[in-house]
Amino acid sequence: MVLSLQAAPAFIQPTKVGPSLGRTSLSHLKPPQLSKAFGLDQAGSTKIAVRSVALVVAGNIFCRKTTDSVQDEDRFSRRDVLKCFGTIIGMEMIASSGSFTEKSFAADLIQRRQRSEFLSSIKGTLYTALKDNPDLVPSILTLALNDAMTYDKATKSGGPNGSIRFSAEINRPENRGLSAALRLLEEAKKEIDSYSKGGPLSYSDLIQFAAQSATKNTFLASAILKCGGNEEKGNLLYSAYGSNGQWGLFDRQFGRSDSEDPDPDGRILQWERASVQEMKEKFSAIGFGPRQLAVMSAFLGPDQSATESLLASDPEVLPWVQKYQRSRETVSQTDYEVDLITTFTKMSYLGQQINYEAYTYPVRKVDLSKLKL
């Protein structure tokens, strides 16, 4: 028997030998019919030799039967027929499987390039704004935290939706002292919107990416400090050992939607007055634990050392505080930076449905008729 993969009609081609079968789909034949189709008697002896069998993806085969030269051919037993029948059914199941035909709805390459270029420009603008106002870095971190921590798992409401921009929310006691940071970002937004080709930047994206820039600022400041205040060496150290490569998932969460109303009152603690137990309960309500609370200490107030001293009073949080303090003493700060980026990334899109085609725009078509060749 010779097997060959080739395109073949989805039926059995009858010959002059044996009973005529007509055009029959082999996948619908039962074993007795297959025996009859291949010329097998009740004892299973072969009356014909099978020259070739062609399998196709659809699960059908084309068999050519001939009666000459049977002495030197391998005989075709009933078991061979049943195996062939099982193979056909299996091929049909594979071909009809939906898992091979899933569609992708990701933005195309042009849109990805547009978003990447726009995001790069945004980061440049925010970097300059924060470099000129380093004293506002802690406030921007807390601004992003308070905008995101309004998320309520039960109602799926709140979260990093830019609602903190409303006066009714920014003037609440828990947001006291954050107005200057918000004004700085509003000025940066005006510049960003002026060069945007795909519409204005949402406040929710603005606040979270500003906090990303502020976080990188703290990482860089630490590297410069380790180099004795030498900015050039500090930049080199951060480039060589820093965590820039860990921001990929965060950068993909670009396309948040803004809320049209302030989030409900009472969802944010006054961090400087809250107990560690209250902080743990608040973090637990959005799916975080003592580890995430400890690593986010820089977001909880302007004095990270004072915040960590408070957190260290809790036996569940203490081991994590010590772990990240030791990590910050190393050259790369790997444990601290990676865990902070991971936690911040998860927090930055709580309750959001990211629009992965946001800020894209139609590509201008070239009128070929006006080209001079």
C-alpha positions in Angstrom: 0.0 0.0 0.0 1.4 3.4 -1.0 0.3 6.5 1.0 0.7 10.0 -0.5 -0.5 13.4 0.6 -2.1 15.2 -2.3 -5.3 17.1 -3.2 -8.1 14.6 -4.0 -11.8 14.7 -4.5 -13.9 14.0 -1.4 -15.4 10.8 -2.7 -14.4 7.2 -3.7 -13.8 6.8 -7.4 -15.5 3.5 -8.5 -13.8 1.2 -11.0 -15.1 -1.6 -13.2 -14.2 -4.2 -10.6 -16.6 -4.9 -7.8 -19.9 -3.3 -7.1 -20.5 0.2 -8.1 -20.5 2.6 -5.1 -21.1 5.9 -6.9 -19.9 9.1 -5.3 -19.8 8.3 -1.6 -18.2 10.3 1.3 -15.9 7.8 3.0 -16.3 9.5 6.3 -20.0 8.5 6.4 -19.4 4.8 5.6 -19.6 2.2 8.4 -17.1 -0.6 8.7 -19.2 -3.2 6.8 -19.6 -0.7 3.9 -15.9 0.0 4.0 -15.2 -3.7 3.7 -17.5 -3.9 0.7 -16.0 -0.7 -0.8 -12.5 -2.2 -0.7 -13.5 -5.6 -1.9 -13.1 -7.6 1.2 -14.9 -10.9 1.7 -16.2 -12.2 5.0 -12.9 -13.9 5.7 -11.1 -10.6 5.3 -9.1 -11.6 2.2 -8.2 -9.0 -0.3 -9.6 -9.2 -3.8 -8.0 -6.0 -5.0 -4.8 -4.1 -4.4 -4.8 -0.5 -3.2 -2.4 1.5 -5.3 -2.7 4.8 -3.4 -4.6 6.5 -0.6 -4.6 10.3 -0.4 -5.5 12.1 2.9 -6.6 15.7 2.9 -7.2 18.2 5.7 -11.0 17.9 5.3 -10.7 14.3 6.3 -11.7 12.6 3.0 -9.6 10.2 0.9 -9.4 9.3 -2.8 -8.9 5.5 -3.4 -8.0 4.0 -6.7 -8.6 0.3 -7.0 -7.1 -2.1 -9.5 -7.1 -5.8 -9.9 -3.8 -6.4 -11.6 -0.5 -7.2 -9.9 -1.9 -8.3 -6.6 0.7 -11.0 -5.9 3.5 -8.6 -4.9 1.3 -6.1 -3.0 0.7 -6.1 0.8 -2.8 -7.3 1.5 -5.3 -4.9 3.0 -6.9 -6.4 6.1 -10.1 -5.5 8.0 -8.0 -3.9 10.7 -6.3 -1.6 8.2 -9.7 -0.4 7.0 -10.8 0.4 10.5 -7.6 2.3 11.2 -8.0 4.3 8.0 -11.6 5.0 9.0 -10.5 6.3 12.5 -7.8 8.5 11.0 -10.4 10.1 8.7 -12.7 10.9 11.6 -9.8 12.3 13.6 -8.8 14.6 10.7 -12.3 15.9 10.3 -12.5 16.7 14.0 -9.2 18.6 13.8 -10.2 20.5 10.7 -13.5 21.6 12.3 -11.9 22.7 15.6 -12.6 26.4 16.2 -9.3 26.9 18.1 -7.4 27.0 14.8 -9.5 29.9 13.5 -9.5 32.5 16.3 -9.5 36.1 15.1 -7.2 38.8 16.4 -8.6 42.3 17.1 -5.3 44.0 18.1 -4.5 47.4 16.6 -2.6 47.1 13.4 1.0 48.1 13.0 0.3 51.6 11.9 -1.8 52.3 14.9 0.8 50.8 17.2 3.4 53.0 15.8 1.2 56.1 16.2 0.5 55.2 19.8 4.2 54.5 20.5 5.4 57.8 19.1 2.7 59.7 21.0 3.5 58.0 24.2 7.2 58.7 23.7 6.4 62.4 23.3 4.2 62.3 26.4 7.0 60.8 28.5 9.4 63.5 27.2 7.0 66.3 28.3 6.4 64.8 31.7 10.1 64.2 32.3 10.8 67.8 31.6 8.0 69.0 33.8 9.1 66.9 36.8 12.8 67.7 36.3 11.9 71.4 36.7 9.7 70.7 39.8 11.3 67.8 41.7 9.6 68.9 44.9 6.2 67.8 43.5 7.3 64.2 42.8 5.9 62.8 46.1 2.6 64.6 45.5 2.2 63.2 42.0 2.8 59.7 43.4 0.0 60.2 46.0 -2.2 61.8 43.4 -2.0 58.7 41.2 -2.6 56.4 44.3 -5.6 58.3 45.5 -7.1 58.4 42.0 -6.8 54.6 41.7 -7.7 53.6 45.2 -11.3 54.7 44.8 -11.9 51.4 43.0 -14.7 49.3 44.6 -14.6 45.6 43.7 -18.3 45.0 44.6 -19.7 47.7 42.3 -16.8 47.7 39.8 -16.7 51.5 40.0 -14.0 54.1 40.7 -10.4 53.4 40.0 -7.8 55.3 38.0 -10.4 57.2 35.9 -9.1 60.8 36.3 -12.0 61.8 38.6 -9.6 63.4 41.1 -9.4 66.3 38.6 -12.8 67.5 39.8 -12.8 70.2 42.4 -15.3 68.2 44.5 -12.8 65.4 44.8 -9.4 67.2 44.8 -10.6 69.4 47.7 -11.4 66.5 50.0 -9.3 66.1 53.2 -7.5 63.0 51.9 -6.3 65.0 48.9 -5.1 68.0 50.8 -1.8 69.3 49.3 -2.2 67.7 45.9 -3.7 70.6 44.0 -0.2 71.9 43.0 0.7 68.6 41.5 -2.6 68.6 39.6 -2.0 72.1 38.2 1.4 71.0 37.0 -0.1 68.1 35.1 -2.9 70.3 33.6 -0.2 72.6 32.2 1.7 69.6 30.8 -1.6 68.3 29.3 -2.1 71.6 27.3 1.3 71.1 25.7 0.6 67.4 25.0 -2.8 68.1 23.5 -1.2 70.7 21.2 0.9 68.1 19.4 -1.5 65.2 19.6 -2.9 64.0 16.3 -5.4 61.5 17.8 -7.3 63.6 20.2 -6.7 65.0 23.7 -4.9 62.9 26.3 -7.3 61.6 29.0 -6.7 62.7 32.6 -6.6 59.1 33.7 -3.6 58.3 31.4 -2.0 61.6 32.2 -2.0 61.0 36.0 -0.8 57.4 35.8 2.0 58.1 33.3 3.0 61.2 35.3 3.4 58.9 38.4 5.4 56.5 36.2 7.8 59.3 35.4 7.9 60.3 39.1 8.7 56.7 40.1 11.6 56.6 37.5 12.7 59.9 39.0 13.1 58.4 42.4 15.0 55.4 41.0 17.3 57.7 39.1 17.8 59.9 42.2 18.8 56.9 44.2 21.4 55.8 41.5 22.9 59.3 41.5 23.1 59.3 45.3 25.0 56.0 45.1 27.4 57.6 42.8 28.2 60.4 45.2 25.9 62.9 43.6 27.6 62.6 40.2 24.6 62.9 37.8 26.4 61.5 34.7 27.6 58.4 36.6 24.2 58.0 38.2 22.5 58.0 34.8 25.0 55.5 33.5 24.4 53.3 36.6 20.6 53.4 36.2 20.8 52.7 32.5 23.0 49.7 33.1 21.4 48.2 36.2 18.0 49.9 36.4 14.5 48.5 35.8 13.5 50.3 32.6 12.9 46.9 30.9 10.2 46.1 33.5 7.7 48.8 32.3 6.4 47.0 29.2 3.1 45.9 30.6 2.5 49.3 32.2 3.1 51.1 28.8 0.6 48.8 27.1 -2.2 50.1 29.4 -2.5 53.2 27.3 -6.0 54.2 26.5 -7.9 54.7 29.8 -11.3 56.4 29.9 -12.1 59.4 32.0 -15.0 59.5 34.5 -17.6 62.3 34.0 -18.3 62.6 37.7 -16.3 62.6 41.0 -16.0 59.2 42.6 -18.0 58.6 45.8 -16.6 60.2 49.0 -15.2 58.0 51.8 -13.2 55.6 49.7 -9.7 57.0 50.4 -8.0 57.1 53.8 -6.0 60.1 55.1 -2.8 58.2 54.9 -0.9 60.4 57.4 -3.6 59.7 60.0 -4.5 56.1 59.2 -3.3 53.2 61.3 -1.4 50.3 59.7 -4.5 48.0 60.2 -6.7 50.5 58.3 -4.1 50.6 55.5 -4.0 46.8 55.3 -7.8 46.6 55.1 -7.9 49.2 52.4 -5.2 47.5 50.3 -6.9 44.1 50.9 -10.2 45.5 49.5 -8.6 45.9 46.1 -6.7 42.6 46.1 -3.4 43.7 47.7 -1.6 42.4 50.8 1.1 43.5 53.3 3.8 43.0 50.6 2.1 45.5 48.2 1.5 47.9 51.1 5.2 47.9 52.0 6.5 48.4 48.5 4.1 51.3 47.9 5.4 53.2 50.9 6.7 56.1 48.7 3.1 56.7 47.5 1.7 57.1 50.9 3.2 60.4 51.9 6.1 62.8 51.3 8.4 61.2 53.8 9.0 57.5 52.9 11.2 56.9 55.9 8.5 58.0 58.3 5.9 55.9 56.5 8.1 52.8 56.6 8.7 53.3 60.3 5.0 53.2 60.9 4.5 50.2 58.7 7.3 48.3 60.4 5.2 48.4 63.6 3.0 45.7 62.1 4.4 42.2 62.3 2.9 41.2 58.9 4.3 44.2 57.1 7.7 44.4 58.9 9.4 41.6 56.9 8.5 43.2 53.6 9.7 46.7 54.8 13.0 45.2 55.8 13.3 43.3 52.5 12.8 46.5 50.4 15.1 48.6 52.6 17.9 46.0 52.1 17.1 46.0 48.4 17.5 49.8 48.1 20.9 49.5 49.6 22.1 47.4 46.7 23.4 48.8 43.4 20.4 47.6 41.3 17.6 47.7 43.8 16.1 44.8 41.8 13.7 43.4 44.4 12.3 46.8 45.3 12.0 48.2 41.8 10.5 45.1 40.2 7.9 44.6 42.9 7.0 48.3 42.9 6.6 48.3 39.2 4.4 45.2 39.3 2.2 46.5 42.0 1.9 50.0 40.5 1.0 48.5 37.1 -1.8 46.4 38.5 -3.1 49.4 40.5 -3.0 51.7 37.4 -5.8 50.0 35.5 -8.1 48.7 38.2 -11.6 48.7 36.7 -10.5 50.1 33.3 -11.3 48.8 29.9 -8.2 49.8 27.9 -8.9 51.1 24.4 -5.9 49.9 22.5 -6.7 52.1 19.5 -6.9 55.3 21.5 -5.0 58.3 20.1 -4.7 56.8 16.6 -5.7 58.7 13.5 -6.4 58.1 9.8 -3.3 58.0 7.6 -3.4 60.6 4.9 -3.7 58.9 1.5 -1.4 59.8 -1.3 -3.1 60.9 -4.5 -1.1 59.1 -7.1 -2.7 61.1 -10.0 -0.9 64.2 -8.7 2.5 62.6 -8.6 5.0 63.7 -11.3 6.8 60.7 -12.6 
